[in-house]
C-alpha cells in the first residue's frame, strides 16, 4: 500500500529491531523485505538504494533512509515521541545513546566464537547491572514519574524496554516491570507481531552469506 | 565565564574532537578540563556527573550532557546547523552517521597493536575510498550545490571536513579521484564554519 514504510533487512533482529519497536509503538504499520540471498543484496547495491552499502534501509516518505540512528530520530520526531523541546530531546538522545550501547553488546553476540560468547555473556550482565540499569533506575526514582522524560511516553522508554527484554533473555532475573501497559507495545509483544525472535544459527548463516562476512566478530 | 560550555575529556581528540569542531564552527567559545589522573575521573564519577560513567561530558545550558551524538545533536540544533525541517535533519543525520562510522575506524587506531595498526590503516583507506567518499562525492555532484544539505552550511559539512582531514593524515593523497570533496568544498566549509578565526585555529592545528 502506498505510504507504509518498508524495511529492508534480514529476517531477524539485528539493528532493524529497534526500528520495528518504534514503528510498532507509534502504531505505524510497515512492510518488510527480507534479505535471503547475496543476489538480493547486490541488486539493492546496484540500484543505488544503499547510501553506504549497508542495511538497515527504510523507504519512508519518499526517502531511502539508512543509518539506524537517523531512521529512529526521524520516526520519533514524526510521531511525537521525541519530547516537546530541545532539552527534552537532549535527554532522550542521551538515554537512547546508553541503551544503544548496551544493546550493542548483545547485537554482536551471535557472531562470536563459542569461547567469546561466554565472556560476552558476563560483560552484558555486568554492564547492564552496574552501568546502565542503575542510571535509568535513578532517573525514574529521582523524578518519580511514569516515564523517563517529560512525564510523557517517548522513544527513550521504548528503547529501554527493548533493552531490558533483551538482557532478560540473557539472564531472566535481571529486573522489573516497565511500560508493558501501553496498548501498542502490548500488541507488539503478542505472538503474530513483527517482533523478531532471539537470533539463531540460521540468522547468523544468512547474514554471513548475504554480506560475505565470514570472520568472527571480536568480543568487547 | 558563566555560560560557556565546558568540556570534560582527555587532552586529545578521541570522541570529543567532533564536539570541539562543531562548537568552533558555530563560533561558540568553550572551556576544557583535561583528565590527567585516575583521581580526577573518580571524582567526576562520585560527583554523579557521568550518567554512564563515561566521557565525553559537556556542561552546557545547565545540563551535564554525555553521549557524543546527543551532545552534537543538541549543539547543531541550538546553533541552527541542523537543517530547516525534519527531512533536512534526516539527511544530516544520515550523512553524519556515515562520517561517524568512518572516523570510528580511525578513533581506535592508537589503541591497536603494531600489527593490527597496519591492517587497520588499509581498512581506513579502503572504507574511505570505496564506501564513504564516493557517497558524499555523489551527493555533491548530483545537486551541484556548495554544501551537503539544503544549499546551506550544516553540521554534516563540518563532520565531513573533520573526517576528510583525519583520513588525509593517514594517506595524504586520498582525495585524488574525489574532486567534489577537494577545494572549493573544503574551503567553503572552512569559511562558512568560522573555522578560520582565532578560536578555532587551535582546533584546526590540533
Interface residues (C-beta under 8 A of the other chain):
Chain A: X51 X52 X53 X61 X63 X65 X66 X67 X68 X69 X70 X73 X74 X77 X78 X86 X87 X89 X90 X93 X94 X96 X97 X98 X101 X131 X132 X135
Chain B: X51 X52 X53 X61 X63 X65 X66 X67 X68 X69 X70 X73 X74 X77 X78 X86 X87 X89 X90 X93 X94 X96 X97 X98 X101 X131 X132 X135
